[in-house]
């Protein structure tokens, strides 16, 4: 648990502690008074992070409430930051820009033409969200989202390559005012919410899918076990009641009533057990923002002229030399994860393929960016992305 030990060491030093590494895999901490009060520690405490603990050490791990306790010490510090990324070498020249665009841009119902390539600064937004899913078991995780606020593109693939580089580069440079102005304005709150909400739901569902599959298997197993047990009891009671069908007399009548009461009790117990299963496997998911980074990165900006019938529109797509990757084209409707886009006739909106699919009611294809709530022909309502 070297990473956890290093994290705890950094947090405790920020809080004013004197920290020294001890073997095996531990820390010796001389804690100031506020920290002792917050963590309920003595002045000198040893912490252990491995399977083998130093003598007299308190075991610290990912289980329990340790992360919450250390997070409470940090409060909101470190949750938001700005950084400028500087290339170690001059901006590389792109020899065949059209070839890069061929791989990044797929427009089945339109044509495009490269208008120009220029050096620019991109204002990228990296957001981390923590999700917690609680059912009969618990699952926690982090989801990272990335956006280029200058072009509007989702840059998850770029983000996946950028994060290791950012972690390895210890030199932190605050954005230069000229770079900040060149990168353009940040998104306002409504735009940010409209872009983040549907993508966040999609990503959390993908992350939770293995957890949900195993949960459904356990639910099916328990439901089958309960059904088989009560079904056997029910069949036995029904057979006893059937055997008393031709009997007469006071004793037979009493036996019939007893078996009928037994059947009713079995059915009540079966229903109660199913209710217990529903409560036990009820899924509760909470998502909260954990961290954000506004990253100013140098890019090669491609200006692309998109033509659809008699209309045309200029869009921007950035190539990131840091990771040598072209981001996907922007999207006016949809998650914007794939590279294929369709162009609408009315306002030249760029959408995912599903954004111009036929109406399930009347069969007419229409642009969801133009009409985001319902089909313009028949009024059939559509489900919102968010």
C-alpha positions as CSV (number, residue, x, y, z in Angstrom):
1,X,0.0,0.0,0.0
2,X,2.8,2.4,-0.9
3,X,0.4,4.9,-2.6
4,X,-1.9,5.0,0.4
5,X,1.1,5.5,2.7
6,X,2.4,8.3,0.6
7,X,-1.0,10.0,0.4
8,X,-1.4,9.8,4.2
9,X,2.1,11.1,4.7
10,X,1.4,14.1,2.5
11,X,-2.0,14.9,4.2
12,X,-0.4,14.7,7.7
13,X,2.5,16.9,6.7
14,X,0.0,19.5,5.4
15,X,-1.7,19.4,8.8
16,X,1.6,20.3,10.5
17,X,2.8,16.8,11.6
18,X,6.3,15.6,11.7
19,X,6.3,12.3,9.7
20,X,9.0,9.7,9.4
21,X,8.9,6.4,7.5
22,X,9.4,3.2,9.6
23,X,9.7,-0.4,8.5
24,X,7.9,-2.4,7.5
25,X,5.6,-0.1,5.5
26,X,4.7,2.3,8.2
27,X,4.8,5.9,9.4
28,X,5.7,7.4,12.8
29,X,3.7,10.6,13.3
30,X,4.2,13.4,15.8
31,X,0.8,15.0,15.6
32,X,-0.1,18.6,16.6
33,X,-3.1,19.2,18.9
34,X,-5.8,19.9,16.3
35,X,-4.9,16.7,14.4
36,X,-4.9,14.7,17.7
37,X,-8.3,15.9,18.5
38,X,-9.7,15.3,15.0
39,X,-8.2,11.8,14.7
40,X,-8.4,10.8,18.4
41,X,-4.7,10.0,18.4
42,X,-2.0,10.4,21.1
43,X,0.8,12.9,20.4
44,X,3.1,10.1,19.0
45,X,1.4,7.5,16.9
46,X,2.6,4.8,14.5
47,X,0.5,3.8,11.5
48,X,0.9,0.6,9.5
49,X,-0.2,0.0,5.9
50,X,0.9,-3.5,5.0
51,X,0.1,-7.1,6.0
52,X,3.0,-6.9,8.5
53,X,2.7,-3.9,10.9
54,X,5.4,-2.1,12.8
55,X,5.4,-2.6,16.5
56,X,2.5,-0.8,18.2
57,X,1.1,0.5,14.9
58,X,-2.5,1.2,14.1
59,X,-3.6,-0.6,10.9
60,X,-4.7,1.8,8.1
61,X,-6.3,0.5,4.9
62,X,-8.9,1.2,2.3
63,X,-11.5,-0.6,4.4
64,X,-13.4,1.1,7.2
65,X,-13.7,4.9,7.4
66,X,-10.0,5.9,7.0
67,X,-10.4,7.6,3.6
68,X,-13.4,9.6,4.9
69,X,-11.4,10.7,8.0
70,X,-8.4,11.8,6.0
71,X,-10.8,13.5,3.5
72,X,-12.4,15.4,6.3
73,X,-9.0,16.8,7.2
74,X,-8.6,18.1,3.6
75,X,-12.1,19.4,3.4
76,X,-12.4,21.3,0.1
77,X,-8.7,21.8,-0.4
78,X,-7.4,20.3,-3.5
79,X,-10.8,19.7,-5.1
80,X,-10.3,22.4,-7.8
81,X,-7.1,23.4,-9.6
82,X,-5.8,25.1,-12.8
83,X,-2.7,24.0,-14.6
84,X,-0.9,24.9,-17.8
85,X,0.8,22.1,-19.7
86,X,4.1,23.0,-21.4
87,X,5.5,21.0,-24.2
88,X,9.2,19.9,-23.6
89,X,9.9,20.3,-27.4
90,X,8.6,22.7,-30.1
91,X,5.1,22.0,-31.5
92,X,5.5,19.1,-34.1
93,X,4.5,19.9,-37.6
94,X,1.7,17.8,-39.1
95,X,2.7,16.5,-42.5
96,X,-0.6,15.1,-43.7
97,X,-3.5,16.8,-41.8
98,X,-6.2,15.4,-44.1
99,X,-5.1,11.9,-43.2
100,X,-5.6,12.7,-39.5
101,X,-9.1,14.1,-40.2
102,X,-10.0,11.0,-42.2
103,X,-9.5,8.9,-39.1
104,X,-11.3,11.3,-36.8
105,X,-14.2,12.5,-38.9
106,X,-17.0,10.3,-40.4
107,X,-19.9,12.2,-42.0
108,X,-22.2,9.8,-43.8
109,X,-24.6,12.5,-45.0
110,X,-22.2,15.4,-45.6
111,X,-18.9,16.3,-47.0
112,X,-16.0,18.3,-45.4
113,X,-13.0,20.3,-46.5
114,X,-10.0,21.3,-44.4
115,X,-10.1,25.1,-44.0
116,X,-6.8,25.5,-42.1
117,X,-4.6,24.3,-39.2
118,X,-3.2,26.7,-36.6
119,X,-1.5,26.5,-33.2
120,X,-3.8,27.3,-30.3
121,X,-4.5,26.8,-26.6
122,X,-7.3,24.5,-25.5
123,X,-9.1,25.0,-22.2
124,X,-9.8,21.4,-21.1
125,X,-11.9,20.4,-18.2
126,X,-11.2,17.2,-16.2
127,X,-13.8,16.1,-13.7
128,X,-13.8,13.2,-11.2
129,X,-17.0,11.9,-9.7
130,X,-17.3,9.4,-6.9
131,X,-20.2,7.0,-7.0
132,X,-21.4,4.6,-4.3
133,X,-23.9,1.8,-5.0
134,X,-25.4,0.0,-2.0
135,X,-27.5,-3.1,-2.3
136,X,-26.9,-6.4,-0.5
137,X,-23.2,-5.4,-1.1
138,X,-21.5,-2.1,-1.7
139,X,-19.5,-0.8,-4.7
140,X,-17.6,2.4,-4.8
141,X,-15.6,3.9,-7.7
142,X,-14.3,7.0,-9.5
143,X,-15.5,8.2,-12.9
144,X,-13.4,10.7,-14.9
145,X,-14.9,12.9,-17.6
146,X,-13.0,15.1,-19.9
147,X,-14.2,18.0,-22.1
148,X,-12.6,20.5,-24.5
149,X,-14.4,23.7,-23.7
150,X,-13.1,25.4,-26.8
151,X,-14.4,22.9,-29.3
152,X,-17.1,21.2,-27.2
153,X,-15.6,17.7,-27.8
154,X,-15.7,14.9,-25.2
155,X,-12.0,13.9,-24.7
156,X,-12.2,10.7,-22.7
157,X,-9.6,9.0,-24.9
158,X,-7.3,12.0,-24.6
159,X,-7.9,12.1,-20.8
160,X,-6.9,8.5,-20.4
161,X,-3.5,9.2,-21.9
162,X,-3.1,12.6,-20.2
163,X,-3.7,11.5,-16.6
164,X,-0.5,9.4,-16.3
165,X,1.5,12.2,-17.9
166,X,0.1,14.7,-15.4
167,X,0.9,12.4,-12.5
168,X,4.4,11.8,-13.6
169,X,5.2,15.6,-14.2
170,X,5.8,17.1,-10.8
171,X,6.4,20.6,-12.1
172,X,3.1,22.5,-11.7
173,X,2.7,25.7,-13.8
174,X,-0.1,28.2,-13.1
175,X,-1.8,29.3,-16.3
176,X,-0.3,32.4,-17.8
177,X,-2.9,35.3,-18.3
178,X,-2.2,35.5,-22.0
179,X,-2.7,31.7,-22.3
180,X,-6.0,32.0,-20.4
181,X,-7.3,34.7,-22.7
182,X,-6.1,32.8,-25.8
183,X,-8.0,29.6,-24.7
184,X,-11.3,31.4,-24.6
185,X,-14.0,31.5,-21.9
186,X,-15.1,28.6,-19.7
187,X,-18.6,27.1,-19.9
188,X,-21.3,28.6,-17.9
189,X,-23.2,26.5,-15.3
190,X,-26.2,25.5,-17.5
191,X,-23.9,24.4,-20.3
192,X,-21.7,22.5,-18.0
193,X,-24.7,20.7,-16.4
194,X,-26.2,19.9,-19.8
195,X,-23.0,18.3,-21.0
196,X,-22.0,16.5,-17.8
197,X,-25.3,15.0,-16.6
198,X,-26.0,12.5,-19.5
199,X,-22.3,11.5,-19.9
200,X,-21.9,10.9,-16.2
201,X,-25.0,8.7,-16.1
202,X,-23.7,6.7,-19.1
203,X,-20.3,6.2,-17.6
204,X,-21.6,5.2,-14.1
205,X,-23.9,2.7,-15.7
206,X,-20.9,1.2,-17.6
207,X,-18.8,1.1,-14.5
208,X,-21.5,-0.6,-12.4
209,X,-22.5,-3.2,-15.0
210,X,-20.3,-6.0,-13.6
211,X,-21.6,-5.2,-10.1
212,X,-25.2,-5.3,-11.3
213,X,-24.7,-8.6,-13.1
214,X,-23.4,-10.3,-10.0
215,X,-26.2,-8.7,-7.9
216,X,-28.9,-10.0,-10.3
217,X,-27.3,-13.5,-10.2
218,X,-27.5,-13.5,-6.4
219,X,-31.1,-12.2,-6.5
220,X,-32.1,-14.9,-8.9
221,X,-30.4,-17.6,-6.8
222,X,-32.1,-16.4,-3.6
223,X,-35.5,-16.0,-5.3
224,X,-35.3,-19.5,-6.8
225,X,-34.3,-21.0,-3.4
226,X,-37.2,-19.3,-1.6
227,X,-39.6,-20.3,-4.3
228,X,-38.6,-24.0,-4.3
229,X,-38.7,-24.2,-0.5
230,X,-42.2,-22.7,-0.2
231,X,-43.5,-24.5,-3.3
232,X,-42.6,-27.8,-1.8
233,X,-44.4,-26.9,1.4
234,X,-47.4,-25.7,-0.6
235,X,-47.6,-29.0,-2.7
236,X,-47.5,-31.1,0.5
237,X,-50.3,-29.1,2.1
238,X,-52.3,-29.3,-1.2
239,X,-51.9,-33.1,-1.3
240,X,-53.1,-33.4,2.3
241,X,-56.1,-31.2,1.6
242,X,-56.9,-33.2,-1.6
243,X,-56.7,-36.5,0.4
244,X,-59.4,-35.1,2.8
245,X,-61.8,-34.2,0.0
246,X,-63.9,-37.3,0.3
247,X,-63.8,-37.6,4.1
248,X,-66.7,-36.5,6.3
249,X,-67.1,-35.9,10.0
250,X,-66.0,-33.4,12.5
251,X,-62.4,-34.6,12.6
252,X,-62.1,-34.4,8.8
253,X,-63.5,-30.9,8.8
254,X,-61.0,-29.8,11.4
255,X,-58.2,-31.4,9.4
256,X,-59.4,-29.5,6.2
257,X,-59.4,-26.2,8.1
258,X,-56.0,-26.8,9.5
259,X,-54.5,-27.5,6.0
260,X,-56.2,-24.5,4.6
261,X,-54.7,-22.4,7.3
262,X,-51.4,-24.0,6.7
263,X,-51.6,-23.1,3.0
264,X,-52.5,-19.5,3.8
265,X,-49.6,-19.2,6.2
266,X,-47.2,-20.6,3.6
267,X,-48.4,-18.0,1.1
268,X,-48.1,-15.2,3.6
269,X,-44.6,-16.3,4.5
270,X,-43.6,-16.6,0.9
271,X,-44.8,-13.1,0.2
272,X,-43.0,-11.8,3.3
273,X,-39.8,-13.4,2.1
274,X,-40.1,-11.8,-1.3
275,X,-40.6,-8.4,0.3
276,X,-37.4,-9.0,2.4
277,X,-35.5,-9.8,-0.8
278,X,-36.8,-6.6,-2.5
279,X,-35.6,-4.6,0.5
280,X,-32.3,-6.4,0.7
281,X,-31.5,-6.0,-3.0
282,X,-32.9,-2.5,-3.4
283,X,-30.2,-0.5,-5.2
284,X,-29.3,3.0,-4.0
285,X,-26.8,4.9,-6.0
286,X,-25.3,8.3,-5.0
287,X,-22.9,10.3,-7.1
288,X,-20.9,13.3,-5.9
289,X,-18.3,15.5,-7.5
290,X,-14.9,14.8,-6.1
291,X,-12.3,16.8,-8.0
292,X,-11.8,19.1,-11.0
293,X,-8.9,20.3,-13.0
294,X,-8.9,23.0,-15.7
295,X,-6.0,22.2,-17.9
296,X,-4.6,24.6,-20.5
297,X,-2.9,22.6,-23.2
298,X,-1.2,23.5,-26.5
299,X,-3.0,22.0,-29.5
300,X,-3.1,22.0,-33.3
301,X,-6.5,23.3,-34.2
302,X,-8.1,22.1,-37.4
303,X,-10.8,24.3,-38.9
304,X,-13.1,22.1,-41.0
305,X,-15.8,23.4,-43.3
306,X,-18.8,20.9,-43.2
307,X,-21.2,21.1,-46.2
308,X,-24.7,19.6,-46.3
309,X,-26.8,20.4,-49.4
310,X,-26.8,24.2,-49.8
311,X,-25.6,24.9,-46.2
312,X,-22.1,24.9,-44.7
313,X,-20.7,25.2,-41.2
314,X,-17.2,25.7,-39.8
315,X,-16.2,23.5,-36.9
316,X,-13.0,23.1,-34.9
317,X,-11.3,19.8,-34.0
318,X,-8.1,19.7,-31.9
319,X,-5.1,17.5,-32.3
320,X,-3.2,17.0,-28.9
321,X,0.5,16.8,-29.5
322,X,1.1,15.8,-25.8
323,X,-0.5,12.4,-26.4
324,X,-0.5,12.5,-30.2
325,X,-4.2,12.0,-30.5
326,X,-7.1,13.7,-32.4
327,X,-10.2,14.3,-30.4
328,X,-13.6,13.3,-31.7
329,X,-15.7,15.9,-33.5
330,X,-18.2,18.1,-31.5
331,X,-21.8,17.0,-31.1
332,X,-24.9,19.2,-30.6
333,X,-26.9,16.2,-29.4
334,X,-25.8,12.9,-27.9
335,X,-22.9,11.8,-25.8
336,X,-20.3,12.5,-28.4
337,X,-18.2,9.4,-27.8
338,X,-18.1,8.0,-31.3
339,X,-16.5,9.7,-34.4
340,X,-19.5,9.3,-36.7
341,X,-21.8,12.3,-37.0
342,X,-24.9,13.2,-39.0
343,X,-25.7,16.8,-40.2
344,X,-29.3,18.1,-40.1
345,X,-30.8,20.0,-43.0
346,X,-32.5,22.8,-41.1
347,X,-29.8,24.3,-38.9
348,X,-26.7,22.1,-39.7
349,X,-26.7,20.6,-36.2
350,X,-24.0,17.9,-35.7
351,X,-25.4,14.9,-33.8
352,X,-24.8,11.3,-33.0
353,X,-26.4,8.9,-35.3
354,X,-29.3,8.4,-32.8
355,X,-29.9,12.1,-32.9
356,X,-31.6,11.9,-36.4
357,X,-33.2,8.4,-36.2
358,X,-36.8,7.8,-37.3
359,X,-39.6,8.5,-34.9
360,X,-40.9,5.2,-33.4
361,X,-44.5,6.3,-33.8
362,X,-44.7,7.9,-37.3
363,X,-41.4,6.8,-38.8
364,X,-40.2,10.3,-39.8
365,X,-36.5,11.1,-39.1
366,X,-35.9,14.3,-37.4
367,X,-33.1,16.2,-35.6
368,X,-33.2,16.0,-31.8
369,X,-31.1,19.1,-31.5
370,X,-33.7,21.1,-33.4
371,X,-36.6,19.4,-31.6
372,X,-35.3,18.0,-28.3
373,X,-38.6,17.0,-26.6
374,X,-40.9,15.5,-29.2
375,X,-41.4,14.6,-32.9
376,X,-42.4,17.7,-34.9
377,X,-44.9,15.6,-37.0
378,X,-46.8,13.5,-34.5
379,X,-45.8,14.9,-31.1
380,X,-44.4,11.6,-29.8
381,X,-42.3,12.6,-26.7
382,X,-38.7,11.3,-26.5
383,X,-36.6,10.5,-23.4
384,X,-34.2,13.2,-22.4
385,X,-30.5,12.4,-22.4
386,X,-30.1,13.7,-18.9
